[in-house]
Amino acid sequence: MDNQTSAALGGRAARSASDERASRPHLPPAPRPLLLTTLALLTTITAITSSLGAPLVPSVVEHFDVRLTTAQWSLTAALLAGAVSTPVVGRFASGRVRRPTILAGLATVLAGTILAAASVPLGSFGVLVAARALQGIGMSLLPLAMAVARDETTGEQTSRAIALLSVTMVAGAGLGYPLTALMAELGGLVAAYLLGAVLTTFSLVLAWRFVPPAPGDERGRVDWVGAAGLTVAMLATLLAISEGEVWGWTSGRTIGLGTLGVLGLAGWTAYTLRSRHPLVDLRLATRPGIAAPNLVAVIAGVGMYSLLTLVVVLVRADPAADPGGGFGLDESVLAAGMVLVPYSLMSVLGNQLARLVLARVGRRTLLPTGSLMFMSATLALAVWHDHLWQALAVMALGGLGSGFTFSSLAVLMVPHVPAAETGSAMAFNQVLRYLGFTAGSAVSVALMAAYGGGETGFERALLTIAGIWVVAIVGAIALDRRPTPPPPPPADPAQPRR
C-alpha cells in the first residue's frame, strides 16, 4: 500500500487497528450483557435532551418575552452545536480517549441541562442559548456509540447493534417532544430541563460503569484549521437558512451569509481534499457503498424535520385565524407533542422490518423502500389533514419510513468503512443529517409562506418536499454500486499449471 492510499484510509490509525485485529483473530470480544442497553440508552437520552428545544419554544417566548423567531434559537443552537462538534469528536475520539470523550460529552450535556434550568429564574435568554449549545454536543456521541458497538460485537450482532443505535436516536427525538411538552405543561420550563438533567445523569452513570476502553493507544489527529473553517461555513449557511424568512430572502444579510457559507464550504472542500490528515475523508465519503447513504442522509434529514414541523403547524393552527377558512386542528401544545408518539413507536418497528428485508430480499431495496415510505407519508398529509386521527396515521407511516431509512444508513456503510475510520465516516453522515434537520425545519415553513400560507401553502409545501424524495430514491439506486474487486495477481510463469 503506497503512502497516498494509506492517507485516504486513515494512515497509521487504520494500519494499527488492522494489525491489532489481525494479531487476535480468534479472540472474539468478551460478552457484555448490559453494554448494548447502555449504548441504546445513551443515544436515546441524548436525543431526548437535544429535543428540549422545539416543544418548549412557545413557553420560551412567554417566559423570556422574546419574539418567536428569536426563541427558535433555543432549538437552532443545539442543532448547530451538534453539526459542528460531530466531525471533531468523531475524529478525535479514537483509541484510548474514546471512553473519556463519551463521559466528558455526557458531563457537558448535564452541565447544559442544569444551566438551562438556572437560566429560567435568572431570566437570561442568552444563558439559555449557551446552555442549549452545550446540550447539542450530546448529538456527537452517536458515532462513538456505534464505534463501541462495532468493536464489542461480531457478525450479525454488529449489524443489529448499529441498526438499533441508528433508530434510537430518531425514536428518542420523537419521544422527547411529548415528554418535554408534558413536563412543561405540568411544571414549567424548569421541570422540563431538570428532567433532562436526571436522565443525563442516569446515562452518565451507566456509561461510566459499562462502556469499555477502546482497543489501541493511538489518538486520531484533528485538523483544527479544517474544523474552524467548517464551523464558520456551516454557521453562515445555517444562519442564512434559519433567519432568511425573518431578514428577507433577498436582504443583504441573508445573501451575504449564504454566499459566505457556500464559498466557505467550497474552500473547505478543496482544503480537505489536499490535507494529509483531513477532518473528514471526503474520498471515503463518496466511494461506492457510502455515497448513497450520505445522499439519503441529507434528504432524509430535510424530509423528516419538514414532516415533523408541518404536522405540528397543522395540529396547532387555529381555523378561525385562517383567511381561507378551516385550516388547522386548534389543539394544545401537549397534543402537538403526543402526535409524534406514533412516529417514535413505528420507527422501532421500521428498524425490525428493515432487518427482515435485508435478510430476505437484500440490501439494494433498503434505501429506496424507506424513502418511498417517507414520501408516501408526506403526500398523505398533503391530501388528508382534516382530523387528528389522520395526522396520527400519517406520523405512524412516517415513523415506519424513518426507522427503515435511518437504521439502514449505518448498516449499509459499515462494511465499506475501514475499522479505524468508522467514527469519522459515521460522524460525517451525522453532519449531513443534522444539516438536513436544520434546513428542513426552516425551509418547510418558508415554503408554506411562499405559497401563500393557509391550507394552500400547507399542501403545496408538502408536495414540494415530496419531490425531493424522488431525488433520494433515484440517487439511492444510481449510486448503489458494489465496490470493484481488485484484479487477481498475474500468474507466475515459473509455477506449473494444474
KEKERO-873109 format. One line per field, with one value per residue (C-alpha): x, y, z; residue in three letters. Coordinates in Angstrom, 1 decimal. Example, Ala and Ser with C-alpha at 12.3 -4.5 7.8 and 13.67 -1.06 7.14 Angstrom:
REM residues 2
xx	12.3 13.7
yy	-4.5 -1.1
zz	7.8 7.1
code	ALA SER
END
This chain:
REM residues 498
xx	0.0 1.5 1.5 -1.4 -3.7 -2.7 -3.6 -7.0 -7.8 -6.8 -3.0 -1.3 -4.6 -6.0 -2.9 -2.6 -6.2 -6.0 -2.7 -4.2 -7.2 -5.0 -3.0 -6.0 -8.3 -9.6 -10.4 -14.0 -15.0 -16.0 -19.7 -21.0 -24.7 -25.5 -23.3 -25.8 -28.5 -26.2 -25.4 -29.1 -30.0 -27.1 -28.3 -32.0 -31.4 -29.1 -31.8 -34.4 -32.2 -31.4 -35.2 -35.8 -36.0 -38.9 -41.9 -40.7 -40.4 -43.9 -43.0 -39.7 -41.5 -43.8 -41.2 -38.3 -40.6 -38.8 -40.1 -40.9 -38.0 -35.6 -37.0 -36.4 -32.6 -33.2 -33.6 -31.2 -28.3 -28.4 -28.5 -25.6 -23.5 -24.3 -23.4 -20.1 -19.0 -19.8 -16.9 -14.4 -15.4 -15.6 -12.0 -10.6 -12.2 -10.3 -8.1 -7.8 -9.5 -12.8 -14.3 -13.2 -14.7 -18.0 -18.0 -16.9 -19.6 -22.3 -21.0 -21.2 -24.8 -25.5 -23.9 -26.1 -29.3 -28.5 -27.5 -30.8 -32.8 -30.9 -31.5 -35.2 -35.1 -32.3 -34.4 -31.4 -32.2 -28.5 -27.7 -30.4 -29.0 -25.5 -26.9 -28.7 -25.5 -23.8 -26.7 -26.3 -22.8 -24.5 -25.6 -22.0 -21.9 -23.9 -20.9 -18.8 -21.6 -21.6 -17.8 -18.1 -20.7 -18.6 -15.6 -17.5 -19.7 -19.2 -21.0 -24.8 -24.7 -22.8 -25.4 -28.2 -26.5 -25.7 -29.2 -30.7 -28.5 -29.4 -33.1 -32.9 -31.6 -34.7 -37.1 -35.6 -36.2 -39.8 -40.3 -38.7 -41.3 -44.4 -42.3 -40.9 -44.2 -45.9 -43.3 -43.5 -47.3 -47.1 -44.1 -42.9 -39.5 -37.5 -39.2 -38.5 -34.8 -34.4 -35.9 -33.2 -30.6 -31.9 -32.0 -28.5 -27.1 -28.5 -26.9 -23.6 -23.5 -24.3 -21.6 -19.0 -19.9 -20.3 -18.6 -15.2 -11.9 -11.2 -8.6 -5.4 -3.4 -3.2 -5.4 -6.8 -5.2 -7.6 -7.3 -8.2 -7.9 -10.3 -12.6 -12.6 -13.3 -16.2 -17.6 -17.6 -19.0 -21.8 -22.7 -23.1 -25.1 -27.4 -27.9 -29.0 -31.4 -32.9 -33.1 -33.8 -37.6 -37.2 -34.5 -35.9 -34.6 -33.3 -31.8 -28.1 -27.6 -29.2 -27.5 -24.1 -24.2 -25.5 -22.7 -20.1 -21.4 -21.3 -17.9 -16.6 -17.9 -16.3 -13.0 -13.2 -13.8 -10.7 -8.6 -9.8 -9.0 -5.4 -4.9 -2.8 -4.9 -8.4 -11.1 -13.4 -12.1 -14.2 -12.8 -14.0 -17.4 -18.0 -16.8 -19.2 -21.4 -21.1 -22.2 -25.8 -26.3 -24.7 -27.1 -30.1 -28.9 -29.3 -32.6 -34.0 -33.0 -34.8 -37.8 -38.0 -37.9 -40.2 -42.8 -42.4 -42.6 -45.6 -47.7 -47.2 -48.2 -51.4 -52.2 -51.7 -53.2 -56.5 -59.1 -60.7 -57.4 -57.1 -58.2 -59.3 -61.3 -61.0 -57.3 -55.9 -57.0 -56.6 -55.1 -52.9 -49.2 -49.4 -51.5 -48.9 -46.3 -48.4 -49.0 -45.3 -45.7 -46.8 -43.8 -41.4 -43.1 -43.3 -39.6 -38.7 -40.9 -39.3 -35.9 -37.1 -38.8 -35.5 -33.7 -36.2 -35.9 -32.2 -32.1 -34.7 -34.5 -31.1 -29.6 -30.4 -34.0 -33.5 -32.9 -35.4 -38.1 -37.5 -37.5 -40.8 -42.4 -41.4 -42.6 -46.0 -46.4 -45.7 -48.2 -50.8 -50.5 -51.0 -54.2 -55.7 -55.4 -58.9 -58.9 -56.4 -56.6 -55.3 -52.3 -51.6 -51.9 -49.5 -47.0 -47.1 -46.3 -43.6 -42.1 -42.1 -40.1 -37.9 -36.9 -36.4 -34.3 -32.1 -31.4 -30.3 -27.8 -25.2 -25.8 -25.0 -22.0 -20.1 -19.0 -17.3 -15.5 -12.1 -12.4 -10.3 -12.5 -15.9 -16.2 -15.2 -17.5 -20.4 -19.7 -19.8 -23.1 -24.5 -23.3 -25.2 -28.3 -28.1 -27.7 -30.9 -32.7 -31.9 -32.7 -36.0 -37.3 -36.6 -37.4 -40.7 -42.2 -40.6 -42.2 -45.6 -45.3 -44.0 -47.0 -49.4 -49.9 -53.1 -54.2 -53.0 -49.5 -49.5 -50.4 -48.0 -45.1 -45.7 -45.9 -42.6 -41.0 -42.3 -40.5 -37.1 -37.8 -37.9 -34.3 -33.5 -35.0 -33.3 -30.0 -30.0 -30.5 -28.0 -25.2 -25.7 -22.7 -20.7 -17.0 -14.9 -12.8 -9.1 -7.8 -6.2 -2.4 -0.7 0.2 3.8 5.1 7.6 4.7 3.4 -0.3 -2.7
yy	0.0 3.3 6.5 8.1 5.2 4.9 8.5 8.0 5.2 6.9 6.4 5.0 4.7 2.3 0.2 0.0 -1.0 -3.7 -5.0 -5.3 -7.1 -9.4 -10.3 -11.7 -13.1 -16.0 -13.9 -12.6 -9.7 -10.8 -10.7 -7.6 -8.1 -4.5 -2.7 -2.6 -1.4 1.3 2.5 2.5 4.5 6.9 7.7 7.8 10.1 12.5 12.6 13.4 16.1 17.6 17.8 20.1 23.0 22.5 21.8 24.5 27.3 28.8 28.7 30.4 33.2 33.8 33.5 35.4 37.9 37.4 37.1 33.6 33.8 34.7 31.9 29.5 29.8 27.6 24.8 26.0 26.4 22.7 21.7 24.0 22.6 19.1 19.6 21.4 19.1 15.8 15.6 16.9 14.4 11.6 12.3 13.0 10.2 7.1 4.7 5.2 8.6 7.3 6.3 9.6 11.5 9.8 10.5 14.1 14.6 13.4 15.6 18.6 17.7 17.5 20.9 22.3 21.0 22.4 25.7 25.8 25.2 28.0 30.4 30.4 32.1 34.3 35.4 35.3 34.2 34.4 31.9 29.6 29.6 28.9 26.0 24.6 24.7 22.6 20.1 19.8 18.4 15.2 14.7 14.0 10.9 8.6 7.8 6.9 4.6 2.9 2.5 0.9 -1.5 -2.4 -3.2 -5.2 -7.3 -9.7 -10.9 -10.4 -8.9 -5.9 -5.2 -5.5 -3.2 -0.5 -0.6 -0.3 2.7 4.4 4.2 5.0 8.5 9.1 7.4 9.4 12.7 11.7 10.6 13.8 16.0 14.7 14.1 17.6 19.1 17.3 18.3 22.0 21.9 20.4 22.2 24.8 25.2 24.4 21.0 20.1 20.9 19.2 16.1 16.2 16.5 13.5 11.4 12.5 11.7 8.2 7.7 9.1 6.5 3.7 4.8 5.1 1.6 -0.4 1.4 -0.3 1.2 1.2 -1.1 0.6 3.5 5.9 9.0 10.4 13.6 16.5 19.1 22.1 24.5 22.4 22.3 26.1 26.5 24.1 25.8 29.2 27.9 25.9 28.7 31.2 28.7 27.7 31.3 32.2 29.3 29.7 33.5 34.1 34.3 37.0 39.0 38.6 36.1 38.9 41.0 41.8 39.8 36.7 36.8 37.7 35.0 32.5 33.4 33.2 29.8 28.4 29.8 28.7 25.1 25.0 26.3 23.8 21.0 22.0 22.3 19.0 17.1 18.3 17.7 14.7 14.3 15.7 16.2 14.2 11.9 13.1 10.5 7.8 9.6 9.3 5.8 3.0 1.8 5.1 7.7 6.6 6.6 10.0 11.4 9.9 11.2 14.8 14.3 12.2 15.0 17.6 15.4 14.2 17.7 19.1 16.5 17.0 20.8 20.9 18.3 20.5 23.6 21.7 20.5 23.9 26.1 27.9 27.5 30.8 32.6 31.1 33.7 30.8 29.3 25.9 25.1 23.7 21.5 24.0 21.5 22.1 22.1 18.7 17.3 18.5 16.6 13.5 13.3 12.3 9.3 7.0 8.3 7.1 3.7 2.9 3.9 1.0 -1.3 0.1 -1.0 -4.6 -4.5 -3.3 -6.3 -8.7 -7.1 -7.2 -10.9 -12.0 -9.5 -7.9 -4.5 -2.8 -2.3 -0.7 2.9 3.2 1.5 3.7 6.8 5.7 5.3 8.8 10.2 8.4 9.9 13.4 13.0 11.6 14.6 16.9 15.1 14.1 16.7 17.4 15.2 14.4 10.7 11.4 13.2 10.3 7.8 9.8 10.1 6.3 5.8 8.5 6.7 3.4 5.0 6.8 3.7 1.8 4.6 5.7 2.2 1.2 4.0 2.8 -0.9 -0.2 2.0 -0.1 -3.0 -0.4 1.6 0.7 -0.1 2.9 5.3 4.1 7.1 9.6 8.2 7.9 11.5 12.9 11.0 12.6 16.1 15.7 14.5 17.5 19.9 18.3 18.7 22.4 23.1 21.1 22.9 26.3 25.6 23.9 26.9 29.3 27.2 27.4 31.1 31.5 29.5 31.9 30.3 28.6 25.3 26.0 26.9 23.8 21.4 22.9 22.9 19.2 18.4 20.2 18.3 15.0 15.8 15.7 12.1 11.3 12.5 10.3 7.2 7.8 8.7 5.7 3.4 5.1 5.4 1.9 0.3 -2.5 -1.8 -3.1 -6.1 -5.8 -7.7 -11.1 -11.1 -12.1 -15.8 -16.7 -18.4 -20.3 -22.2 -25.3 -25.2 -27.6
zz	0.0 -1.1 1.1 -0.8 -0.3 3.3 3.9 2.3 4.6 7.8 7.8 10.8 12.7 10.1 10.0 13.8 14.1 11.4 12.8 16.3 14.9 12.9 15.9 17.8 15.0 17.1 20.2 19.8 22.2 25.6 26.2 27.9 28.6 29.6 27.0 24.2 26.7 27.9 24.4 23.4 26.5 25.8 22.3 23.3 26.3 24.4 21.7 24.3 25.8 22.5 21.7 24.7 22.2 19.8 22.1 24.6 22.1 23.0 26.7 26.0 24.1 27.1 29.9 28.3 26.4 23.1 19.5 18.2 15.7 18.5 20.7 17.9 18.6 21.7 19.1 16.4 18.9 19.7 16.1 15.2 18.1 17.1 13.5 14.3 17.1 15.5 12.9 15.5 18.2 15.6 14.5 18.0 20.0 18.8 20.7 24.5 24.6 23.2 26.6 28.3 25.5 25.8 29.6 29.0 26.4 28.7 31.5 29.1 28.3 32.0 32.6 29.8 31.2 34.7 33.2 31.1 34.3 36.0 33.1 33.8 37.3 36.0 33.1 30.8 27.2 26.3 29.1 27.8 24.2 25.5 27.6 24.6 22.6 25.4 25.2 21.4 21.9 23.0 19.4 18.5 20.7 18.3 16.1 19.1 20.4 17.0 17.1 20.5 19.2 16.3 18.5 21.0 18.8 15.9 12.8 12.8 16.2 14.8 12.2 14.7 17.2 14.8 13.3 16.8 17.7 14.5 15.2 18.9 18.0 15.9 18.4 21.2 19.5 18.8 22.4 23.6 22.1 24.0 27.2 27.4 26.4 29.2 31.8 30.6 31.0 34.5 36.0 33.5 31.8 34.9 35.3 31.7 31.9 35.3 33.7 31.1 33.9 35.7 32.5 31.5 35.0 34.7 31.3 32.6 35.4 33.1 30.6 33.4 34.6 31.3 28.4 28.0 26.9 23.2 21.6 20.6 22.1 19.2 19.2 16.0 14.7 14.4 11.7 13.7 10.8 8.8 11.9 12.2 8.5 8.6 11.7 10.1 6.8 8.4 10.8 8.0 5.9 8.7 9.8 6.3 6.2 9.6 9.6 5.9 6.5 9.1 7.4 3.9 1.4 -0.8 2.1 2.2 5.4 4.0 0.6 2.2 4.8 2.2 -0.2 2.6 3.6 0.1 -0.7 2.7 2.1 -1.3 0.1 3.0 0.5 -1.6 1.5 2.9 -0.3 -0.1 3.6 4.7 7.9 6.9 9.4 7.2 4.4 1.5 -0.8 1.6 1.8 -1.9 -2.6 -3.7 -0.9 1.1 -1.4 -1.5 2.3 2.5 -0.1 1.6 5.0 3.8 2.1 5.0 7.4 5.3 4.9 8.5 10.0 7.3 8.2 11.9 11.6 9.3 11.3 14.4 12.4 11.4 14.9 16.5 13.7 14.6 11.8 12.8 12.0 8.5 5.9 3.6 6.5 8.0 8.1 11.3 14.2 17.0 19.5 22.6 22.8 24.6 21.7 19.2 21.2 21.5 17.8 17.5 19.7 16.7 14.9 17.6 18.1 14.4 13.9 16.1 14.1 10.9 12.2 12.7 9.2 7.6 9.1 7.7 4.2 4.4 5.3 2.7 -0.2 0.1 0.7 -2.6 -1.7 1.8 1.0 -1.9 0.1 3.2 1.0 -0.6 2.8 3.8 0.5 0.9 4.4 3.1 0.2 2.6 4.9 1.9 0.9 4.3 7.1 8.3 11.5 14.3 13.5 10.0 11.4 13.8 10.9 8.7 11.5 12.0 8.3 8.6 11.6 9.8 6.9 9.4 11.2 8.0 6.4 9.4 10.6 7.1 6.6 9.1 8.3 4.6 5.3 7.9 5.6 3.3 6.0 7.5 11.2 12.2 10.1 11.5 13.8 11.2 8.5 10.8 12.0 8.5 7.9 11.0 10.0 6.7 8.7 11.1 8.1 6.7 10.1 10.3 6.7 6.9 9.9 8.3 4.6 5.3 7.0 4.4 1.6 3.2 3.5 -0.1 -1.4 0.3 3.7 4.9 3.5 0.0 1.2 3.5 0.7 -1.8 0.6 1.3 -2.4 -3.0 -0.1 -1.5 -4.7 -3.0 -2.0 -5.7 -5.8 -2.9 -4.5 -7.9 -6.2 -3.9 -6.9 -9.1 -6.5 -5.1 -6.8 -5.4 -4.9 -7.7 -6.5 -7.0 -10.1 -9.5 -9.3 -12.6 -12.9 -12.2 -15.3 -13.2 -11.4 -13.2 -14.2 -12.6
code	MET ASP ASN GLN THR SER ALA ALA LEU GLY GLY ARG ALA ALA ARG SER ALA SER ASP GLU ARG ALA SER ARG PRO HIS LEU PRO PRO ALA PRO ARG PRO LEU LEU LEU THR THR LEU ALA LEU LEU THR THR ILE THR ALA ILE THR SER SER LEU GLY ALA PRO LEU VAL PRO SER VAL VAL GLU HIS PHE ASP VAL ARG LEU THR THR ALA GLN TRP SER LEU THR ALA ALA LEU LEU ALA GLY ALA VAL SER THR PRO VAL VAL GLY ARG PHE ALA SER GLY ARG VAL ARG ARG PRO THR ILE LEU ALA GLY LEU ALA THR VAL LEU ALA GLY THR ILE LEU ALA ALA ALA SER VAL PRO LEU GLY SER PHE GLY VAL LEU VAL ALA ALA ARG ALA LEU GLN GLY ILE GLY MET SER LEU LEU PRO LEU ALA MET ALA VAL ALA ARG ASP GLU THR THR GLY GLU GLN THR SER ARG ALA ILE ALA LEU LEU SER VAL THR MET VAL ALA GLY ALA GLY LEU GLY TYR PRO LEU THR ALA LEU MET ALA GLU LEU GLY GLY LEU VAL ALA ALA TYR LEU LEU GLY ALA VAL LEU THR THR PHE SER LEU VAL LEU ALA TRP ARG PHE VAL PRO PRO ALA PRO GLY ASP GLU ARG GLY ARG VAL ASP TRP VAL GLY ALA ALA GLY LEU THR VAL ALA MET LEU ALA THR LEU LEU ALA ILE SER GLU GLY GLU VAL TRP GLY TRP THR SER GLY ARG THR ILE GLY LEU GLY THR LEU GLY VAL LEU GLY LEU ALA GLY TRP THR ALA TYR THR LEU ARG SER ARG HIS PRO LEU VAL ASP LEU ARG LEU ALA THR ARG PRO GLY ILE ALA ALA PRO ASN LEU VAL ALA VAL ILE ALA GLY VAL GLY MET TYR SER LEU LEU THR LEU VAL VAL VAL LEU VAL ARG ALA ASP PRO ALA ALA ASP PRO GLY GLY GLY PHE GLY LEU ASP GLU SER VAL LEU ALA ALA GLY MET VAL LEU VAL PRO TYR SER LEU MET SER VAL LEU GLY ASN GLN LEU ALA ARG LEU VAL LEU ALA ARG VAL GLY ARG ARG THR LEU LEU PRO THR GLY SER LEU MET PHE MET SER ALA THR LEU ALA LEU ALA VAL TRP HIS ASP HIS LEU TRP GLN ALA LEU ALA VAL MET ALA LEU GLY GLY LEU GLY SER GLY PHE THR PHE SER SER LEU ALA VAL LEU MET VAL PRO HIS VAL PRO ALA ALA GLU THR GLY SER ALA MET ALA PHE ASN GLN VAL LEU ARG TYR LEU GLY PHE THR ALA GLY SER ALA VAL SER VAL ALA LEU MET ALA ALA TYR GLY GLY GLY GLU THR GLY PHE GLU ARG ALA LEU LEU THR ILE ALA GLY ILE TRP VAL VAL ALA ILE VAL GLY ALA ILE ALA LEU ASP ARG ARG PRO THR PRO PRO PRO PRO PRO PRO ALA ASP PRO ALA GLN PRO ARG ARG
END
